[in-house]
Amino acid sequence: MIIKKIDFYLLKKFFKTLSIILLVFIIIFIAVDIIDNIDKFSTKNLTNEEIINWYFFTIPWFISLALPMSLLLSTISCFNQLQKNNELTALKASGLSVRRISCPILILGIIFSFISFFFDNSIVSKNLEKRLQIEKKMKPKSFGNSTRKNNIYYHIDDSFLEIKKFNFRNNVGRNVSIQTLSASDINQRIDAEKMIWNIDKNKWSLKNYTLTKWKKNKVKFTSSNDTLLTIKDITPSILQKDNINPDDMSYWELAAFIDKMKNKGLKFNRWTVNKHFKTAFACSSLIMVIFGIALSIQKPRSNFANSIGLSITVIFLYYLLIKLGQTLGYNNIINPFLSVWMVNILFLILGVNLFIKART
């Protein structure tokens, strides 16, 4: 019963600290976002309701980004308070080891990892889709200095558009692929050397294209030098504004999309990396808790300012390395799984090693 009371007391202290730190991070993120977008809010004549909705849809994403950082800082802060008030010494004197005292926080880290995964892939992804509708109004109508764009991906209902290079000065795309998907497979694929916008007819003109159709295990090829094609909701201005982002897709959407591509031997490395990132980033909650406990135990006399500085260093290195890993994975330099998980594995090994070596 006494141990349960201690666990409850520790969790209560931890949640109080976590709530404050998480709120501070969200306020900081909102303030930075306001500074970054205030000109767009005013020049694009967004209504007050649209601005409120913008942050209503964005806050879940801010929570997702801030949670691992908040868990690390909360863990270090919580143990720092226990040490400062000599509560940790009293608990150890009563026969409890630091490892046993840490158990409720470790269990909480596991729970937060599961919550983070489902939160990111349901609430966050859906809200980012809604925010995108407001974001469209904030993008400039003119192309400005950006006349070229590479690797454009666009998802239209049951079709997927990929353009390797696009020139907005003359509205010409090169190396174009349009794949139409069914529930479980690819129905047809169009590969074109060029894709030119016909402004008079509001249609795309495909040059030197090949149409491949799959039906009942039969493949039919059709080739032509020129044809006009209407692609639903796709115009040059849309291609300038919108580029499908795997970050906005849920784990299940990415997995389903990748499976469809694999059925025809197609590989989409960026999507595979981001699918693994969804699980790797969710597990960062547990890793940050382990690291926070390990750092607190290894530095028992460290003041709070030093702990904050150390936490910021750990957070900076973690985010830097995981982004570096993503980039290497996108460019197919290393395995997509390892590109995002190797940082977690490295931090987990280091954190567990420090935790095991800690004094009981």
RODO-2510 file (C-alpha; in nm, 4 decimals, decimal comma):
residues 360
     n   res          X          Y          Z
     1     m     0,0000     0,0000     0,0000
     2     i     0,2850     0,2394     0,0885
     3     i     0,4580     0,1626    -0,2419
     4     k     0,1347     0,2348    -0,4323
     5     k     0,1059     0,5693    -0,2540
     6     i     0,4645     0,6508    -0,3513
     7     d     0,3921     0,5585    -0,7142
     8     f     0,0794     0,7739    -0,7130
     9     y     0,2707     1,0652    -0,5564
    10     l     0,5465     1,0367    -0,8171
    11     l     0,3001     1,0174    -1,1065
    12     k     0,1065     1,3159    -0,9746
    13     k     0,4266     1,5216    -0,9541
    14     f     0,5299     1,4016    -1,3011
    15     f     0,1957     1,4847    -1,4671
    16     k     0,1920     1,8295    -1,3115
    17     t     0,5383     1,9029    -1,4477
    18     l     0,4565     1,7493    -1,7872
    19     s     0,1399     1,9590    -1,8245
    20     i     0,3272     2,2813    -1,7566
    21     i     0,6218     2,2036    -1,9869
    22     l     0,3971     2,0774    -2,2683
    23     l     0,1831     2,3910    -2,2422
    24     v     0,4941     2,6126    -2,2568
    25     f     0,6150     2,4354    -2,5717
    26     i     0,2738     2,4711    -2,7389
    27     i     0,2615     2,8429    -2,6562
    28     i     0,6130     2,8868    -2,7987
    29     f     0,5193     2,6984    -3,1182
    30     i     0,2021     2,9052    -3,1601
    31     a     0,3919     3,2314    -3,1029
    32     v     0,6556     3,1366    -3,3622
    33     d     0,3839     3,0319    -3,6075
    34     i     0,1966     3,3604    -3,5606
    35     i     0,5142     3,5596    -3,6273
    36     d     0,5818     3,3475    -3,9369
    37     n     0,2290     3,3732    -4,0799
    38     i     0,0920     3,7067    -3,9571
    39     d     0,1570     3,8759    -4,2924
    40     k    -0,0181     3,5943    -4,4788
    41     f    -0,3173     3,6108    -4,2423
    42     s    -0,3639     3,9812    -4,3156
    43     t    -0,2806     3,9914    -4,6887
    44     k    -0,4915     3,6869    -4,7761
    45     n    -0,7940     3,8301    -4,5922
    46     l    -0,8525     3,5247    -4,3782
    47     t    -1,1526     3,5514    -4,1489
    48     n    -1,1167     3,5265    -3,7717
    49     e    -1,2884     3,1883    -3,7891
    50     e    -1,0335     3,0603    -4,0429
    51     i    -0,7416     3,1792    -3,8294
    52     i    -0,8896     3,0101    -3,5215
    53     n    -0,9462     2,6915    -3,7212
    54     w    -0,5882     2,7110    -3,8482
    55     y    -0,4546     2,6800    -3,4921
    56     f    -0,7265     2,4373    -3,3878
    57     f    -0,6051     2,2031    -3,6637
    58     t    -0,2359     2,2776    -3,5967
    59     i    -0,2212     2,2346    -3,2176
    60     p    -0,2412     1,8501    -3,2335
    61     w     0,0699     1,8554    -3,4539
    62     f     0,2446     2,0861    -3,2052
    63     i     0,1548     1,8449    -2,9243
    64     s     0,3010     1,5557    -3,1224
    65     l     0,6277     1,7429    -3,1820
    66     a     0,6563     1,8675    -2,8246
    67     l     0,5678     1,5444    -2,6420
    68     p     0,9111     1,3696    -2,6571
    69     m     1,0887     1,6899    -2,5534
    70     s     0,8386     1,7490    -2,2737
    71     l     0,8746     1,3933    -2,1435
    72     l     1,2540     1,4251    -2,1257
    73     l     1,2409     1,7601    -1,9455
    74     s     0,9619     1,6424    -1,7136
    75     t     1,1525     1,3284    -1,6163
    76     i     1,4703     1,5204    -1,5352
    77     s     1,2749     1,7948    -1,3570
    78     c     1,0767     1,5432    -1,1505
    79     f     1,3852     1,3559    -1,0287
    80     n     1,5670     1,6842    -0,9735
    81     q     1,2873     1,7956    -0,7390
    82     l     1,3006     1,4646    -0,5529
    83     q     1,6742     1,5076    -0,5008
    84     k     1,6461     1,8739    -0,4047
    85     n     1,3854     1,7982    -0,1363
    86     n     1,5839     1,4927    -0,0155
    87     e     1,2807     1,2790    -0,1010
    88     l     1,4893     1,0497    -0,3200
    89     t     1,7326     0,9938    -0,0313
    90     a     1,4428     0,9100     0,2026
    91     l     1,2933     0,6647    -0,0472
    92     k     1,6288     0,4920    -0,0927
    93     a     1,6728     0,4771     0,2851
    94     s     1,3367     0,2990     0,3103
    95     g     1,4745     0,0185     0,0958
    96     l     1,3530     0,1245    -0,2489
    97     s     1,6063     0,1323    -0,5301
    98     v     1,6149     0,4107    -0,7873
    99     r     1,5228     0,1547    -1,0491
   100     r     1,2095     0,0586    -0,8543
   101     i     1,1194     0,4245    -0,7982
   102     s     1,1506     0,4781    -1,1754
   103     c     0,9097     0,1965    -1,2684
   104     p     0,5860     0,4045    -1,2850
   105     i     0,7579     0,6635    -1,5059
   106     l     0,8936     0,3911    -1,7349
   107     i     0,5474     0,2346    -1,7658
   108     l     0,4120     0,5791    -1,8428
   109     g     0,6721     0,6144    -2,1201
   110     i     0,5473     0,2905    -2,2799
   111     i     0,1859     0,4083    -2,2565
   112     f     0,2723     0,7451    -2,4097
   113     s     0,4475     0,5705    -2,7007
   114     f     0,1271     0,3835    -2,7876
   115     i    -0,0842     0,6961    -2,7379
   116     s     0,1556     0,8969    -2,9547
   117     f     0,1335     0,6444    -3,2396
   118     f    -0,2464     0,6418    -3,2541
   119     f    -0,2684     1,0173    -3,1889
   120     d    -0,0288     1,0961    -3,4772
   121     n    -0,1962     0,8608    -3,7212
   122     s    -0,5539     0,9590    -3,6504
   123     i    -0,6044     1,3021    -3,4977
   124     v    -0,2881     1,4735    -3,6265
   125     s    -0,3086     1,3446    -3,9857
   126     k    -0,6801     1,4286    -4,0179
   127     n    -0,6331     1,7783    -3,8769
   128     l    -0,3392     1,8480    -4,1086
   129     e    -0,5617     1,7580    -4,4040
   130     k    -0,8177     2,0126    -4,2851
   131     r    -0,5483     2,2750    -4,2291
   132     l    -0,4322     2,2237    -4,5869
   133     q    -0,7617     2,3680    -4,7115
   134     i    -0,6907     2,6929    -4,5264
   135     e    -0,3256     2,6847    -4,6320
   136     k    -0,4305     2,6888    -4,9984
   137     k    -0,5718     3,0388    -4,9505
   138     m    -0,2437     3,1549    -4,7984
   139     k    -0,0222     3,0466    -5,0877
   140     p     0,0658     3,3171    -5,3425
   141     k    -0,1232     3,3105    -5,6698
   142     s     0,1834     3,4144    -5,8655
   143     f     0,4752     3,1829    -5,9119
   144     g     0,7254     3,4488    -5,8075
   145     n     1,0860     3,3437    -5,8507
   146     s     1,0042     2,9728    -5,8355
   147     t     0,9884     2,8642    -6,1998
   148     r     1,1005     2,5028    -6,1628
   149     k     1,0071     2,2196    -5,9340
   150     n     1,1360     1,8638    -5,9105
   151     n     0,9719     1,5450    -5,7878
   152     i     0,6094     1,6525    -5,7714
   153     y     0,3741     1,3920    -5,6268
   154     y    -0,0002     1,4378    -5,6226
   155     h    -0,2746     1,2040    -5,5008
   156     i    -0,6092     1,2522    -5,6786
   157     d    -0,8880     1,0250    -5,5570
   158     d    -0,7821     0,6843    -5,6935
   159     s    -0,4949     0,8181    -5,9067
   160     f    -0,1359     0,9063    -5,8330
   161     l     0,0571     1,1653    -6,0353
   162     e     0,4361     1,1829    -6,0405
   163     i     0,6325     1,4489    -6,2322
   164     k     1,0116     1,4425    -6,2207
   165     k     1,0587     1,7984    -6,3469
   166     f     0,8154     2,0847    -6,4050
   167     n     0,8809     2,4296    -6,5533
   168     f     0,6153     2,6841    -6,4502
   169     r     0,7399     2,9418    -6,6988
   170     n     0,6015     2,7413    -6,9907
   171     n     0,3940     2,4896    -6,7898
   172     v     0,5822     2,1852    -6,9177
   173     g     0,6380     1,8705    -6,7135
   174     r     0,8882     1,5990    -6,8032
   175     n     0,8984     1,2289    -6,7189
   176     v     0,5355     1,2039    -6,6137
   177     s     0,3635     0,9004    -6,4629
   178     i    -0,0099     0,8733    -6,3879
   179     q    -0,1223     0,5568    -6,2117
   180     t    -0,4868     0,4698    -6,1531
   181     l    -0,5472     0,2405    -5,8581
   182     s    -0,8290     0,0022    -5,7745
   183     a    -0,9047    -0,1338    -5,4297
   184     s    -0,6117    -0,3745    -5,4394
   185     d    -0,4123    -0,3157    -5,7556
   186     i    -0,3150    -0,0781    -6,0367
   187     n    -0,5686    -0,0565    -6,3213
   188     q    -0,3644     0,1487    -6,5628
   189     r    -0,0517     0,3560    -6,5942
   190     i     0,0354     0,6413    -6,8292
   191     d     0,4014     0,7262    -6,8891
   192     a     0,4696     1,0410    -7,0908
   193     e     0,7861     1,2158    -7,2003
   194     k     0,6189     1,5560    -7,1710
   195     m     0,3066     1,7051    -7,0172
   196     i     0,2104     2,0506    -7,1531
   197     w    -0,0746     2,2695    -7,0284
   198     n    -0,3135     2,3758    -7,3085
   199     i    -0,4466     2,7047    -7,1752
   200     d    -0,7155     2,7360    -7,4462
   201     k    -0,8793     2,4020    -7,3686
   202     n    -0,7811     2,3801    -7,0006
   203     k    -0,6402     2,0350    -7,0572
   204     w    -0,3038     1,8651    -7,0496
   205     s    -0,1355     1,7604    -7,3714
   206     l     0,0717     1,4440    -7,3353
   207     k     0,3651     1,3964    -7,5704
   208     n     0,5150     1,0559    -7,6568
   209     y     0,3123     0,8642    -7,4044
   210     t     0,2460     0,4963    -7,3369
   211     l    -0,0751     0,3670    -7,1807
   212     t    -0,0526     0,0354    -6,9970
   213     k    -0,3699    -0,1399    -6,8779
   214     w    -0,3952    -0,4427    -6,6505
   215     k    -0,7138    -0,6488    -6,6631
   216     k    -0,7626    -1,0115    -6,5558
   217     n    -0,3889    -1,0866    -6,5656
   218     k    -0,3654    -0,9414    -6,9180
   219     v    -0,1550    -0,6425    -7,0109
   220     k    -0,2445    -0,4054    -7,2942
   221     f    -0,0079    -0,1392    -7,4300
   222     t    -0,1076     0,1699    -7,6273
   223     s     0,1370     0,4300    -7,7564
   224     s     0,0800     0,7683    -7,9170
   225     n     0,2636     1,0891    -7,9925
   226     d     0,0001     1,3330    -7,8681
   227     t    -0,3290     1,3387    -7,6791
   228     l    -0,5344     1,5766    -7,4659
   229     l    -0,6118     1,4659    -7,1131
   230     t    -0,8136     1,6139    -6,8286
   231     i    -0,6753     1,5329    -6,4851
   232     k    -0,9323     1,6085    -6,2197
   233     d    -0,8547     1,9235    -6,0154
   234     i    -0,4983     1,9459    -6,1515
   235     t    -0,3791     2,2721    -6,3051
   236     p    -0,0330     2,4360    -6,3129
   237     s    -0,1280     2,6580    -6,0181
   238     i    -0,2301     2,3544    -5,8137
   239     l     0,1009     2,1852    -5,8910
   240     q     0,2788     2,4977    -5,7708
   241     k     0,0870     2,5102    -5,4448
   242     d     0,0364     2,1472    -5,3533
   243     n     0,2892     1,8722    -5,3350
   244     i     0,1693     1,5546    -5,1658
   245     n     0,3532     1,5128    -4,8392
   246     p     0,4005     1,1684    -4,6838
   247     d     0,4236     1,3480    -4,3472
   248     d     0,0524     1,4253    -4,3744
   249     m    -0,0436     1,0630    -4,4412
   250     s    -0,1206     0,8188    -4,1609
   251     y     0,0733     0,4972    -4,1075
   252     w    -0,2136     0,2928    -4,2487
   253     e    -0,2490     0,5164    -4,5561
   254     l     0,1230     0,4854    -4,6243
   255     a     0,1188     0,1074    -4,5724
   256     a    -0,1809     0,0612    -4,8061
   257     f    -0,0275     0,2861    -5,0705
   258     i     0,3088     0,1073    -5,0590
   259     d     0,1410    -0,2346    -5,0841
   260     k    -0,0414    -0,1278    -5,4005
   261     m     0,2834    -0,0103    -5,5552
   262     k     0,4614    -0,3335    -5,4638
   263     n     0,1982    -0,5393    -5,6476
   264     k     0,3473    -0,4144    -5,9732
   265     g     0,7068    -0,4101    -5,8586
   266     l     0,7115    -0,0340    -5,8022
   267     k     0,9138     0,1158    -5,5174
   268     f     0,8520     0,4467    -5,3450
   269     n     1,1411     0,4930    -5,1074
   270     r     1,0229     0,8192    -4,9535
   271     w     0,6911     0,6642    -4,8541
   272     t     0,8634     0,3596    -4,7040
   273     v     1,0953     0,5777    -4,4948
   274     n     0,8017     0,7811    -4,3665
   275     k     0,6033     0,4695    -4,2799
   276     h     0,8870     0,3508    -4,0553
   277     f     0,9257     0,7034    -3,9176
   278     k     0,5675     0,6908    -3,7868
   279     t     0,6553     0,4044    -3,5515
   280     a     1,0079     0,5231    -3,4722
   281     f     0,8973     0,8704    -3,3650
   282     a     0,6178     0,7282    -3,1483
   283     c     0,8761     0,5182    -2,9612
   284     s     1,0798     0,8309    -2,8904
   285     s     0,8472     0,8960    -2,5926
   286     l     0,9759     0,5868    -2,4119
   287     i     1,3349     0,6542    -2,5184
   288     m     1,3264     1,0097    -2,3821
   289     v     1,1880     0,8861    -2,0492
   290     i     1,4644     0,6232    -2,0210
   291     f     1,7265     0,8801    -2,1145
   292     g     1,5818     1,1324    -1,8680
   293     i     1,5945     0,8849    -1,5787
   294     a     1,9461     0,7734    -1,6725
   295     l     2,0754     1,1314    -1,6898
   296     s     1,9109     1,2196    -1,3581
   297     i     2,0659     0,9204    -1,1838
   298     q     2,4099     0,9740    -1,3371
   299     k     2,4075     1,3435    -1,2389
   300     p     2,2439     1,3377    -0,8954
   301     r     2,3910     1,6693    -0,7807
   302     s     2,3381     1,8535    -1,1070
   303     n     2,1345     2,1722    -1,0672
   304     f     1,8216     2,2313    -1,2714
   305     a     1,9875     2,4770    -1,5117
   306     n     2,2528     2,2191    -1,6029
   307     s     1,9815     1,9564    -1,6445
   308     i     1,7887     2,1820    -1,8830
   309     g     2,1033     2,2489    -2,0845
   310     l     2,1796     1,8778    -2,1038
   311     s     1,8196     1,8025    -2,2062
   312     i     1,8300     2,0593    -2,4860
   313     t     2,1552     1,9049    -2,6121
   314     v     2,0007     1,5557    -2,6139
   315     i     1,6860     1,6826    -2,7898
   316     f     1,8884     1,8722    -3,0496
   317     l     2,1076     1,5699    -3,1256
   318     y     1,8072     1,3368    -3,1464
   319     y     1,6113     1,5523    -3,3909
   320     l     1,9237     1,6310    -3,5938
   321     l     2,0217     1,2645    -3,6281
   322     i     1,6710     1,1415    -3,7078
   323     k     1,6351     1,4059    -3,9811
   324     l     1,9771     1,3119    -4,1167
   325     g     1,8692     0,9490    -4,1197
   326     q     1,5508     1,0376    -4,3088
   327     t     1,7521     1,2214    -4,5727
   328     l     1,9862     0,9249    -4,6169
   329     g     1,6842     0,6966    -4,6453
   330     y     1,5118     0,9204    -4,9012
   331     n     1,8224     0,9063    -5,1178
   332     n     1,8439     0,5278    -5,0815
   333     i     2,1871     0,5518    -4,9183
   334     i     2,0834     0,3322    -4,6270
   335     n     1,7959     0,0917    -4,5617
   336     p     1,4600     0,2752    -4,5082
   337     f     1,4001     0,0975    -4,1761
   338     l     1,7473     0,1710    -4,0380
   339     s     1,7366     0,5300    -4,1640
   340     v     1,4884     0,6244    -3,8903
   341     w     1,5304     0,3465    -3,6356
   342     m     1,9095     0,3577    -3,6004
   343     v     1,8835     0,6791    -3,3915
   344     n     1,6274     0,5180    -3,1606
   345     i     1,8442     0,2076    -3,1277
   346     l     2,1523     0,4195    -3,0522
   347     f     1,9755     0,6325    -2,7889
   348     l     1,8036     0,3272    -2,6397
   349     i     2,1323     0,1377    -2,5994
   350     l     2,3003     0,4422    -2,4465
   351     g     2,0077     0,5194    -2,2160
   352     v     1,9636     0,1602    -2,0956
   353     n     2,3408     0,1291    -2,0422
   354     l     2,3435     0,4421    -1,8252
   355     f     2,0342     0,3204    -1,6401
   356     i     2,1843    -0,0233    -1,5649
   357     k     2,5104     0,1293    -1,4439
   358     a     2,3265     0,3659    -1,2107
   359     r     2,3581     0,3233    -0,8393
   360     t     2,0788     0,1320    -0,6763
***
